[in-house]
């Protein structure tokens, strides 16, 4: 098992999906969040769900709530996670990336070094800022971004000591942002 805390980000607005994607049914689970939480709990010693409110979920889990009055943005989740956990680094995954597997996580964890600010997955289509490892060294920058309403993770990564890990399989990083992507993912689930 990986001993780095895993933060599952499930506090977004889901505007492109048209409904809260963190609550969409997935496989035999009542929600994609529960699916992700259950599968990641088999890989990590500690898994937390970053969200604005825990009340919307119908299962028990470890939750990290976004700071009060924060925007719907990952920066709120990063600030909340680092402030609550007080740990040197965290592994992050967006709730809408259900196919990131153990081998991918292992490759990212093995590539991490203490002097990095972040270790991020990259495929031919681009970088995946919500699949990777972030270090506590970025907390001040995240706090400033949150205060200023600047939520561009890509910009943060370009001005930080970021190590990118190359992956060739785009399907592992499928994001479920639109209804058709959700339906495609459902059809990809193994029975």
GUMAR-84204 format. One record per residue (C-alpha): residue number from 1; x, y, z. Coordinates in nm, 3 decimals. Layout:
<atoms>
<i->NUM; px->X; py->Y; pz->Z>
...
</atoms>
This chain:
<atoms>
<i->1; px->0.000; py->0.000; pz->0.000>
<i->2; px->0.107; py->0.357; pz->-0.063>
<i->3; px->0.168; py->0.549; pz->0.258>
<i->4; px->0.122; py->0.892; pz->0.103>
<i->5; px->-0.222; py->1.041; pz->0.183>
<i->6; px->-0.457; py->1.027; pz->-0.116>
<i->7; px->-0.695; py->1.318; pz->-0.170>
<i->8; px->-0.992; py->1.252; pz->-0.396>
<i->9; px->-1.120; py->1.586; pz->-0.526>
<i->10; px->-1.501; py->1.585; pz->-0.539>
<i->11; px->-1.595; py->1.947; pz->-0.479>
<i->12; px->-1.620; py->2.090; pz->-0.827>
<i->13; px->-1.911; py->2.271; pz->-0.989>
<i->14; px->-1.970; py->2.010; pz->-1.265>
<i->15; px->-2.107; py->2.284; pz->-1.492>
<i->16; px->-2.020; py->2.097; pz->-1.813>
<i->17; px->-2.190; py->1.779; pz->-1.687>
<i->18; px->-2.509; py->1.966; pz->-1.601>
<i->19; px->-2.535; py->1.792; pz->-1.262>
<i->20; px->-2.305; py->1.705; pz->-0.973>
<i->21; px->-2.082; py->1.442; pz->-1.132>
<i->22; px->-1.948; py->1.332; pz->-0.794>
<i->23; px->-2.295; py->1.182; pz->-0.727>
<i->24; px->-2.341; py->1.000; pz->-1.060>
<i->25; px->-2.388; py->0.623; pz->-1.023>
<i->26; px->-2.086; py->0.420; pz->-1.128>
<i->27; px->-2.082; py->0.044; pz->-1.169>
<i->28; px->-2.244; py->-0.115; pz->-0.866>
<i->29; px->-2.183; py->0.194; pz->-0.653>
<i->30; px->-2.437; py->0.467; pz->-0.580>
<i->31; px->-2.182; py->0.730; pz->-0.686>
<i->32; px->-1.852; py->0.764; pz->-0.868>
<i->33; px->-1.714; py->0.912; pz->-0.545>
<i->34; px->-1.794; py->0.597; pz->-0.350>
<i->35; px->-1.647; py->0.386; pz->-0.633>
<i->36; px->-1.325; py->0.588; pz->-0.626>
<i->37; px->-1.306; py->0.594; pz->-0.246>
<i->38; px->-1.350; py->0.216; pz->-0.219>
<i->39; px->-1.096; py->0.129; pz->-0.488>
<i->40; px->-0.836; py->0.382; pz->-0.366>
<i->41; px->-0.874; py->0.259; pz->-0.006>
<i->42; px->-0.730; py->-0.072; pz->-0.127>
<i->43; px->-0.419; py->0.110; pz->-0.258>
<i->44; px->-0.353; py->0.383; pz->0.001>
<i->45; px->-0.333; py->0.363; pz->0.379>
<i->46; px->-0.528; py->0.693; pz->0.405>
<i->47; px->-0.785; py->0.828; pz->0.158>
<i->48; px->-0.972; py->1.155; pz->0.203>
<i->49; px->-1.247; py->1.318; pz->-0.001>
<i->50; px->-1.206; py->1.690; pz->-0.061>
<i->51; px->-1.546; py->1.856; pz->-0.095>
<i->52; px->-1.752; py->2.160; pz->-0.004>
<i->53; px->-1.996; py->1.950; pz->0.201>
<i->54; px->-1.994; py->1.590; pz->0.320>
<i->55; px->-2.374; py->1.585; pz->0.359>
<i->56; px->-2.432; py->1.504; pz->-0.006>
<i->57; px->-2.265; py->1.161; pz->0.023>
<i->58; px->-2.452; py->0.853; pz->0.150>
<i->59; px->-2.150; py->0.655; pz->0.271>
<i->60; px->-1.891; py->0.684; pz->0.548>
<i->61; px->-1.554; py->0.828; pz->0.451>
<i->62; px->-1.281; py->1.064; pz->0.566>
<i->63; px->-1.372; py->1.412; pz->0.443>
<i->64; px->-1.171; py->1.731; pz->0.414>
<i->65; px->-1.396; py->2.033; pz->0.372>
<i->66; px->-1.295; py->2.330; pz->0.160>
<i->67; px->-1.232; py->2.656; pz->0.347>
<i->68; px->-1.553; py->2.853; pz->0.404>
<i->69; px->-1.665; py->3.080; pz->0.121>
<i->70; px->-1.400; py->2.936; pz->-0.113>
<i->71; px->-1.459; py->2.919; pz->-0.489>
<i->72; px->-1.544; py->2.592; pz->-0.661>
<i->73; px->-1.181; py->2.524; pz->-0.750>
<i->74; px->-0.910; py->2.270; pz->-0.668>
<i->75; px->-0.704; py->2.540; pz->-0.494>
<i->76; px->-0.954; py->2.531; pz->-0.206>
<i->77; px->-0.905; py->2.156; pz->-0.174>
<i->78; px->-0.527; py->2.186; pz->-0.172>
<i->79; px->-0.535; py->2.450; pz->0.102>
<i->80; px->-0.784; py->2.246; pz->0.307>
<i->81; px->-0.585; py->1.922; pz->0.269>
<i->82; px->-0.246; py->2.068; pz->0.359>
<i->83; px->-0.385; py->2.270; pz->0.652>
<i->84; px->-0.580; py->1.975; pz->0.795>
<i->85; px->-0.328; py->1.697; pz->0.738>
<i->86; px->-0.005; py->1.891; pz->0.799>
<i->87; px->0.182; py->1.640; pz->0.582>
<i->88; px->0.483; py->1.684; pz->0.355>
<i->89; px->0.307; py->1.566; pz->0.038>
<i->90; px->-0.024; py->1.438; pz->-0.095>
<i->91; px->-0.134; py->1.230; pz->-0.391>
<i->92; px->-0.428; py->1.393; pz->-0.571>
<i->93; px->-0.687; py->1.250; pz->-0.806>
<i->94; px->-0.999; py->1.407; pz->-0.948>
<i->95; px->-1.317; py->1.212; pz->-0.881>
<i->96; px->-1.388; py->1.211; pz->-1.255>
<i->97; px->-1.073; py->1.013; pz->-1.347>
<i->98; px->-1.185; py->0.658; pz->-1.260>
<i->99; px->-0.934; py->0.466; pz->-1.471>
<i->100; px->-0.604; py->0.586; pz->-1.321>
<i->101; px->-0.467; py->0.250; pz->-1.208>
<i->102; px->-0.222; py->0.118; pz->-0.950>
<i->103; px->0.068; py->0.103; pz->-1.197>
<i->104; px->0.021; py->0.468; pz->-1.289>
<i->105; px->0.014; py->0.569; pz->-0.923>
<i->106; px->0.321; py->0.356; pz->-0.850>
<i->107; px->0.516; py->0.520; pz->-1.134>
<i->108; px->0.431; py->0.867; pz->-1.002>
<i->109; px->0.520; py->0.777; pz->-0.642>
<i->110; px->0.851; py->0.625; pz->-0.749>
<i->111; px->0.938; py->0.937; pz->-0.950>
<i->112; px->0.884; py->1.167; pz->-0.652>
<i->113; px->1.181; py->1.330; pz->-0.475>
<i->114; px->1.185; py->1.558; pz->-0.168>
<i->115; px->1.318; py->1.857; pz->-0.365>
<i->116; px->1.025; py->1.853; pz->-0.612>
<i->117; px->0.721; py->2.073; pz->-0.562>
<i->118; px->0.505; py->1.842; pz->-0.772>
<i->119; px->0.513; py->1.522; pz->-0.979>
<i->120; px->0.247; py->1.526; pz->-1.249>
<i->121; px->0.122; py->1.281; pz->-1.512>
<i->122; px->0.171; py->1.379; pz->-1.874>
<i->123; px->0.043; py->1.215; pz->-2.193>
<i->124; px->0.077; py->1.311; pz->-2.560>
<i->125; px->-0.241; py->1.520; pz->-2.524>
<i->126; px->-0.097; py->1.727; pz->-2.238>
<i->127; px->-0.047; py->1.742; pz->-1.865>
<i->128; px->-0.290; py->1.611; pz->-1.603>
<i->129; px->-0.257; py->1.842; pz->-1.300>
<i->130; px->-0.519; py->1.647; pz->-1.103>
<i->131; px->-0.322; py->1.322; pz->-1.125>
<i->132; px->-0.005; py->1.349; pz->-0.925>
<i->133; px->0.180; py->1.446; pz->-0.611>
<i->134; px->0.198; py->1.790; pz->-0.456>
<i->135; px->0.432; py->1.898; pz->-0.178>
<i->136; px->0.370; py->2.121; pz->0.122>
<i->137; px->0.621; py->2.365; pz->-0.032>
<i->138; px->0.331; py->2.487; pz->-0.251>
<i->139; px->0.090; py->2.574; pz->0.033>
<i->140; px->0.178; py->2.944; pz->0.038>
<i->141; px->0.128; py->2.965; pz->-0.338>
<i->142; px->-0.205; py->2.781; pz->-0.314>
<i->143; px->-0.320; py->3.013; pz->-0.034>
<i->144; px->-0.231; py->3.319; pz->-0.241>
<i->145; px->-0.404; py->3.175; pz->-0.549>
<i->146; px->-0.717; py->3.109; pz->-0.343>
<i->147; px->-0.718; py->3.464; pz->-0.201>
<i->148; px->-0.667; py->3.615; pz->-0.547>
<i->149; px->-0.918; py->3.387; pz->-0.723>
<i->150; px->-0.648; py->3.252; pz->-0.956>
<i->151; px->-0.706; py->2.879; pz->-0.994>
<i->152; px->-0.478; py->2.796; pz->-1.287>
<i->153; px->-0.289; py->2.485; pz->-1.178>
<i->154; px->-0.097; py->2.472; pz->-1.507>
<i->155; px->0.043; py->2.818; pz->-1.443>
<i->156; px->0.146; py->2.720; pz->-1.090>
<i->157; px->0.321; py->2.408; pz->-1.216>
<i->158; px->0.520; py->2.598; pz->-1.479>
<i->159; px->0.669; py->2.832; pz->-1.216>
<i->160; px->0.737; py->2.553; pz->-0.964>
<i->161; px->0.987; py->2.268; pz->-0.950>
<i->162; px->0.757; py->2.025; pz->-1.129>
<i->163; px->0.861; py->1.684; pz->-1.259>
<i->164; px->0.644; py->1.539; pz->-1.536>
<i->165; px->0.609; py->1.163; pz->-1.576>
<i->166; px->0.528; py->1.047; pz->-1.928>
<i->167; px->0.248; py->0.798; pz->-1.998>
<i->168; px->0.138; py->0.672; pz->-2.339>
<i->169; px->-0.213; py->0.542; pz->-2.263>
<i->170; px->-0.457; py->0.834; pz->-2.287>
<i->171; px->-0.753; py->0.614; pz->-2.185>
<i->172; px->-0.621; py->0.584; pz->-1.828>
<i->173; px->-0.664; py->0.960; pz->-1.789>
<i->174; px->-1.017; py->0.983; pz->-1.929>
<i->175; px->-1.201; py->1.275; pz->-1.762>
<i->176; px->-1.576; py->1.264; pz->-1.724>
<i->177; px->-1.663; py->1.628; pz->-1.785>
<i->178; px->-1.956; py->1.587; pz->-2.027>
<i->179; px->-2.251; py->1.344; pz->-2.030>
<i->180; px->-2.117; py->1.153; pz->-2.333>
<i->181; px->-1.784; py->1.096; pz->-2.153>
<i->182; px->-1.969; py->0.959; pz->-1.850>
<i->183; px->-2.167; py->0.720; pz->-2.072>
<i->184; px->-1.845; py->0.612; pz->-2.249>
<i->185; px->-1.686; py->0.539; pz->-1.911>
<i->186; px->-1.985; py->0.334; pz->-1.797>
<i->187; px->-1.956; py->0.122; pz->-2.111>
<i->188; px->-1.583; py->0.068; pz->-2.039>
<i->189; px->-1.644; py->-0.072; pz->-1.691>
<i->190; px->-1.551; py->-0.435; pz->-1.651>
<i->191; px->-1.848; py->-0.646; pz->-1.535>
</atoms>
